[in-house]
Amino acid sequence: MAESMKGLKRTHRCAELSAANVGEKVTIMGWVQKNRNKGGLVFVDVRDRSGIIQVVFEEGKSEAALIEKAAKLRAEYVVAIVGTVAKRSGAVNDHLATGEIEVLPEELRILSESETPPFHIEENSKTKEEVRLKYRYLDLRRPDLQRNLMMRSKVATLTRQFLAEEGFLEIETPVLIKSTPEGARDYLVPSRIQQGQFYALPQSPQLFKQLLMCSGYDRYFQIAKCFRDEDLRADRQPEFTQIDMELSFVDVDDVIEVNERLLAKLFKEVLGVEVSLPIQRMTWQEAMDRFGSDKPDIRFGMELTNVTDVVKDCEFVVFKNAIENGGTVRGINAKGQGGMARKKIDKLVDFAKDYGAKGLAYIAIHEDGTVKSSFAKFMTEDEMKALIEAMGGENGDLLLFAADKNKVVWDTLGALRLELARQMELLDKNEYKFLWVTEFPLLEWSEEQNRFTAMHHPFTMPMEEDLQYIDSDPGRVRAKAYDIVLNGNEIGGGSVRIFDQEIQSKMFEVLGFTEEQAQEQFGFLLTAFKYGVPPHAGLAYGLDRLVMLMAKQDSIRDVIAFPKVKDASDLMTEAPGHVDEKQLEELGIAVVAKEEKKDDAE
């Protein structure tokens, strides 16, 4: 039966105790990690979020009834213990922060008993994630997850402090907003009062933070919950958290400067890592040409080489066709991989096909200088020599080539470069390489919609010198947009915003909006822009992704308290779920089952 805490007050968390507390009477409270009964000698490890302390119940030092009570303790019982801190009588445990001390108890209260948990509460649990997420409240007791969430809390607190000191105001924006079809798919919320109409949950506070600049608040920030109804992966969730900010009377350099100092502060105070400022910058075009990615991992080399001019006259039909169709031929040099087995190379070819490539061409240069290639018979000796030389090929190297439209080549080799880096163990989680990617294309062509779409959003300012091409060659126009990249992950992105009504109208026109459509979707913003709007710019970080990288985790689920799984469901609460018919009636909603397609043979 559970006992009361009455009369007790915790004096310390478990791992707050140290040799400096020897001789002190203390009260600790927490969960039993394990209980080792040696007969007349019972060792109990007590755990809370700070760590573990050993409590020793021993004949001659503790009452017999106390030892008997301690012997009955089981894992995850919640206990309160009053006792004296002493130097360890046994060997010091170097793996514990409290490894040189123990507590000699004089009182034990069992505050709550526990059934046997479905898995052991321990670091780096090997239990299947599905089981751990079903019992997430138990999973969250694990010290590694607790450290991650404490780190997340520290990052949020330091961010608030820093931005407040820099003159930013923390202002909350609405969660029930109007749906705007541009961008990812919205989560919709039906209105009971205005039946047949819907709110959307915000994908970001974008429009509201721009309105705050119109309203003269000068510098705004918010740690904001955002929602996107999109397919999930390791670094995506249907609901996520942004560190969101907007600044007035600024340009690109101003936004970058304040954010570099924010990142330097976070990494110094949370991890003890010095971020060298200023952070390297690279244009989008350079990033794509060198790394095949707009979020390049620059912890290692293996850069792309454009060999189109080198092979333009060869007879290899794959290269010829790509060049004739306006594409390019590019390659990467996997140093030291020339002896890779054919089966492994074939797997890389299959990997490349997942990114739209029809295949991969390769040249394997063995250590003895012999060359094996999938296309050597279509090349002259001089052409092959020139190609190897252009790639910086040496004995022991593996040269891999993709030939197609630029986008396919970039996507393929960008992904292949990372896959090879994983295989070659070139990725060091203890290394933090930041990069600003700038001058993104303003627009990208959507084959699906047969029109240009905004690469970021419709309110991004074009670079002034490119405005002359907005009608004649929209794809050529660069944006005043910038992403901050860390170890091949985009952790934040932003842009200078359009504040000129003429440019905004032209942007909507290029995106295929009629005046009526623009007014219907964004009328409140366009009207606000008639009343004096300052030049402004902003940026938003994905807090979950940033903390994931700081904590050296592979999934954002490990830095979110209650995450969803790949199908956007919550295994613990079993959300989403069915709702009562009465609720649906109040909302004027009927759920209609999809009809199964009948087999043609029937």
C-alpha angles and dihedrals in degrees: 000000000000118000128218127254089219111141094014128104122182111243100185142007111246100258094038087080120092142161086285088070096055109135094021123123109233141176117218130180131192148098127313107248094184141338123215114192112196095171111266087010121073123182115198122185110207119199136195131158092285095057141266135315126188118233117197122205106191136174111254092023100054130040115262091240090054092051090048091051092048091051089062094056116116133194114291096016108143112233143178117210130189115196150118126280112238138173111266112270090205132045119318113253106224091188093066127069086220093042097125097052141052137186121246104207131219097173134031126185124184103216096178136002124220136212116230103284119235090245137016115267101237142128119275092013115203091205113121112270092234090061093044092050091049087057095033093151087064094041089055089061090068111110094230093054091044090053090051093052092044088052090050090052091050092049091051093047094048091046091053092048094047096047093045089053089050091057099261119145119217106228127171119225127202124282095199105064143149118285116247115190095210111100128010125353116284127231105234128215118198119228116231094195096046100038117208092025127102142204120213126220109239120263084197136339089252102132095039095051090051089051089052088057088051086052093057102250089135098199124030134175137174136176091225135189111228133186134209126175096216139125112283134231137166094293099037135078131175088241120034141160128250131196092218127190142167131188133195129221093019141117134205097288093052093055092045093048097054092044094050089056091048092052092046090053094048095048093044096048099037102036105013088239120144113222109208110229137245094042115226116265128209131177119241090246093053092046092052094045095047102034108014089235139087088217101046124187103226096183088101139024123232090128124183118261121205106223097168093117092046094056101030093108099041123112097233100123095208091059093040095051094047092052093045089053092055096263133121140235115230134168145190129217114224098199115221095007098103091111093056112140117254091241091058091048089051089053089053089052090053089047090054092052090062087066096052100269118136088218144307129268116212145189117199113198109198123213090257091056097254113140127220118186139171091222106028093118090064093053133071117235091253092049091051091047092049091049093050090047092050089053093049088241118181135173109297096025129127115212117199125190137194123192122191142084111335095254093053092046092048094046092047100046093037090057093039091053090057093044091053090047089055092049092046092046094237095140113096114189089198090064119081115198115181125194136177113217110201142177097040118184108272092221139024127201116246112208088191095055095029091226143083116277128194111265089212109006138308093265097063115121117238117228105268094233091055098051088093089070098050093103103028100040112006093172090063094060115107123210131227086240130133136185127198110221128194121190093335095315125110102230097173144003140187148146148206106269130231110254098165113092094213093054091046092052090048090050091054090048093053089048090056098253119145116221088253093052093048090049093047094051103032104015095125091055094044091049090050089053089063091068104063118292123196123226104267143173138181150180138209129203125206097236093195093053093044093052091044089060094042090051091046093237127149097217134042087222086077093061099041118082098219110013132178125237129237096287090050093252129131109231092198101052094023091233132195096052142159118282130214117277089234090060091051092049091053089053094046090239128139121191108221119197114231112248114243112243108250118236111253089229092063 
